Amino acid sequence: MRGLLIIFSIILLVSCDNQSLSIVVNEYDTSKLSIDFDNEKAYEIGANVEGMPIFKDPKKALKQAKLDYKEAFEAVAKEFDLEPVSDRNYKEYKKYGWQVTVKDKNVQEQSVKLSKFLDIYENSFGE
């Protein structure tokens, strides 16, 4: 019984620690990013406890990204046969965004930006 309690305590501590990674504790110098969000409020970024960039409101950021990177989401989904982006499959979009082979340069550039956006989005969940 005591062993079970210790294991449960460790799991609880680890899960609490991951949650703290999704909390903004400081400002983040966005000039360090490899992507510019043009001061769009939905993309407000702060730093977590480890100094990593995270979105202050990840849901709002994803909603805006679905508008700003609409063609990229469509191209990635089509080329790699993905379901519409969600909290469960965004990592696939992150992985494949920069690999899109469409001929349209704008869609290619947008797809690379999509991968960069999703890199920060992923940080926002303490993963």
C-alpha positions in Angstrom: 0.0 0.0 0.0 2.8 2.4 0.9 4.5 1.7 -2.4 1.3 2.5 -4.3 1.1 5.8 -2.4 4.7 6.7 -3.3 4.1 5.9 -7.0 0.9 8.0 -7.0 2.7 10.9 -5.3 5.5 10.8 -8.0 2.9 10.8 -10.8 1.1 13.7 -9.2 4.3 15.7 -8.8 5.4 15.0 -12.4 2.0 16.0 -13.8 1.9 19.2 -11.7 5.4 20.1 -12.9 4.3 19.7 -16.6 1.3 22.0 -15.9 3.7 24.7 -14.6 5.4 24.7 -18.0 2.2 25.9 -19.6 2.0 29.0 -17.3 3.4 32.3 -18.3 5.8 33.6 -15.6 7.6 36.3 -17.5 7.8 38.3 -20.7 9.5 36.7 -23.7 11.8 38.6 -26.1 10.0 37.8 -29.4 12.9 39.1 -31.4 14.5 35.7 -30.6 11.8 33.8 -32.5 12.2 32.7 -36.1 8.7 33.8 -36.9 7.0 37.2 -36.8 3.3 37.4 -35.8 3.0 41.1 -36.7 1.8 42.0 -33.2 -1.4 40.1 -33.6 -3.0 40.0 -30.1 -4.1 36.4 -30.5 -0.4 35.4 -30.7 0.7 37.1 -27.5 3.8 35.2 -26.2 5.3 34.9 -22.7 7.9 32.8 -21.2 7.3 29.7 -19.0 9.3 28.8 -16.0 12.1 27.4 -18.2 12.2 30.5 -20.4 10.6 28.8 -23.3 8.1 30.8 -25.5 4.5 29.9 -25.0 1.2 31.5 -26.1 -0.6 33.3 -23.4 -3.9 32.0 -24.8 -3.2 28.8 -26.9 -6.8 28.4 -27.9 -7.1 31.9 -29.2 -3.7 31.5 -31.0 -4.8 28.3 -32.7 -8.1 29.9 -33.7 -6.2 32.8 -35.3 -3.7 30.4 -36.9 -6.5 28.5 -38.6 -7.4 31.7 -40.4 -3.9 33.0 -41.0 -2.5 29.6 -42.2 -5.7 28.3 -43.8 -4.0 27.3 -47.1 -1.1 25.6 -45.2 -3.5 23.6 -43.1 -5.3 22.5 -46.2 -2.1 21.6 -48.1 -0.6 19.6 -45.2 -3.9 17.8 -44.6 -4.2 16.9 -48.3 -0.6 15.9 -48.9 -0.3 13.8 -45.8 -3.9 12.6 -45.5 -4.6 14.1 -42.1 -7.8 14.8 -40.3 -8.6 18.5 -39.6 -6.1 19.9 -37.0 -7.0 19.4 -33.4 -5.4 19.1 -30.0 -4.8 15.5 -30.7 -3.0 15.7 -34.1 -1.4 19.2 -34.2 2.0 17.5 -33.8 1.6 15.8 -37.2 0.9 19.2 -38.8 4.0 20.6 -37.1 6.1 17.6 -38.4 4.8 17.8 -42.0 4.3 21.6 -42.4 7.8 22.3 -43.6 7.8 19.2 -45.9 4.9 20.3 -48.1 5.8 20.0 -51.8 3.1 22.2 -53.4 4.3 24.4 -56.2 2.7 27.6 -54.8 5.6 29.4 -53.1 3.1 31.3 -50.8 1.6 28.1 -49.5 5.1 26.6 -49.0 6.2 29.6 -47.0 2.9 29.6 -45.0 3.4 25.9 -44.3 6.9 26.6 -42.8 5.4 29.3 -40.7 2.7 26.8 -39.6 5.4 24.4 -38.3 7.1 27.3 -36.5 3.7 28.4 -35.0 3.0 24.8 -33.8 6.4 24.6 -32.2 5.4 27.4 -29.9 1.9 26.0 -29.6 3.3 22.7 -28.4 5.4 24.5 -25.7 2.2 26.0 -24.4 1.1 22.7 -23.0 4.3 21.8 -21.1 5.2 18.9 -23.4 
